[in-house]
Amino acid sequence: MVKIYTKVGDHGYTKQVTGKMVPKYDLQIEALGAIDELDSWLGYVLSVLSPKASPELTPRIKKIQHNLYELQADITVKRHHNITPDDTKALETEIDDIMGKFPRIKAFILPGGKQSGASLQYARALARKAERMVVELHEKQQPLSDDLLEYFNRLSDYLFTLARYANFLDGYQDEVSKLK
């Protein structure tokens, strides 16, 4: 049996892939944790997708989960650059395709809707949070590729689109914000 604990305690430090020990609040560890939080939430989203939304969204969400693992590897492993402009272009193509399936928004909409859509709106917020952490890592500690940064920026747009699509498939009409 493989044990997942060492019984030595880490005293608030963790080991990077390079073997270097860093505090758990290290920017790289924080960014990886934010990506993991998003990936875990997407696993939850998969478990609550409605029967109407699941066939359309399950393969798309699973693709994002796989890409998030590649993103983490791109951050932690030198010379690992698997996220490419093609990945960002694929998100953009899907956004354009999906947005053509339901009415355009003419105002800000409130996050929410049915469980599938609301869960994806929360995923969008987690993606933005992870993006902020990744950008901070890039600017303060570890330069990252433009490809990775562009993909992350587009990811929240994609999740927003999936959230609207899920609500559309479930018969929920977007609720417009009433700005004063």
N, C-alpha and C positions, 0 to 999 in steps of 0.2 A: 504494500500500500504506500502511495506517495502522500506525504504529509504536506499540508499547505502552510504550516507554521514551523518556526525554528526553535521556539522556546528560549531565545536569547534576549528578546526585547530589542526594539530599535531606537529607543531613547529619542524619538521624534525625528529620526533620519530614515531615509530610504536610499536604496542603491539604484543608480541609473544603469542603463545598458552598458555604459563604458566601465562600470565598476566603481565609479566615484560616488561617495556618500554625500547626500545633500539633505538639507532640512525639508520636511514635508511641505513647507510653504514656498519652496523654490518655484520660480515662475514656470519652469518646464513641468514640474509635477502638478502645479495648479492647472495649467493648460490641458495636460493629459487627463486630469480628473474631470475637468469640465466637458471634455469630449466623451469620456466614459459615462458621465451623467446623461448626456444627450443620447448616446448609444443605448444605454439601459432603458431610458424612457421610450425610445423607439421600440424596444422589445415589448414594453407594456402596451404601447399603441397597437402593435400587432395582435395582442391578446384581446383587445376590446373593439377591433374594427367590426362594423356592422356587416351583416351578410350582403348588403348591397354594395358597400365600399370595398370589402375585402378582396374580391377578385381583381379589381383595378389597382388597388394600392399596395397589397402585400408584396408583389415582386419589386415594386419601386422602393419601398421602405427597406426591404432586405438588401437591395443594391446600395442604398445609402449606408446601411450598417457595415457592409463590407468595405466601402470607401472610407468610413471612419477609422477602421483598423489600419488601412493603408496610410491615412493621415497621421495616425499615431506613430507608425513606423517611420514615416518621412520625418517626423519631428525627432525621434529618438535615435535612429540609426544613420550614421554617416553614409553618404553615397546611396541612400535609399530614396528615390524620387519617383514614386509610382503614380502620384496625382499629377495629371497633365492638363494642358489646355483642352484636350478632347473631353475630359471629364466635366469641365465647366461648360463647354459647348453642349454636351449632352443634357445637362440641367436646363440650359437656356432653351434648347429645342423642345424639351418636354414641357417647360413652363408655357411656351408659346402655343403648343398643341393643346394643352389642357385648358388654358385660358379661353381658347376659342370655343369651348364646349358649354359655357354658361355666360350669363350677362356680365358685361363689364361693370366694374365698380366706379361710381362717380363721386364717392365720398369715403371717408375713413369708416371702416366697419369695426364693430366690437368683436373681440375674440370670444369665441364660444360656439354655440350651436349644439348639435347632437354630440354624443360621446366621441365618436370618431374624429369629427372636425375639431372639437374643443381640445382633444388630446394632441392633435397635430398643431394647433395654435400654441400650446404649451411647448411642444418640441421646437417650434420656430423661436420662441423666446429663449429656450436653452441653447439653441444654435447661435443666437446673437451673443449670449453670455460667453459661450465658448470662443466665439470669434474675438471678442474683446480680450480674452485671456491670451489667445494665440497672437494677436497683434501686439499686446504688451510684451510677450516673450520675444517676439521679433524685434521690437524697437529697443528693448532694454538689455537683452541677454544673449539671444541666439538668432542671428539672421536666418530667415526661412525663405523658401522660394516664392516668387511672385505667383506661380501656379497654385500653390497651396493656399495662399492668402486670397486669391481670386475665387477659388473653389469655395472656400469657407464663406466668403461674402455672398455668393450666389445661393448657397445652401439654404439660408433662412428664407430667401425669396421662394425657393422651390417648396419648402415646407409650408409656407403661407399658401401657395397655390394648391398643394395637396389638401390642406385644411379646408379651403373653399370648395374644392372638388368633392371631398368627403361629405360636406354639408349639402352640396347640390345633389349628390347621389342619394342622400338620405331624405331629400325633400325639404331641407331647411333653407329658408331664405335669409341671406345676410341681414344683420341688424345694423343699420347705419348709425354712426355716432352723431349726436346732436351738438355740434360745436356752437358755442355762444359767442 
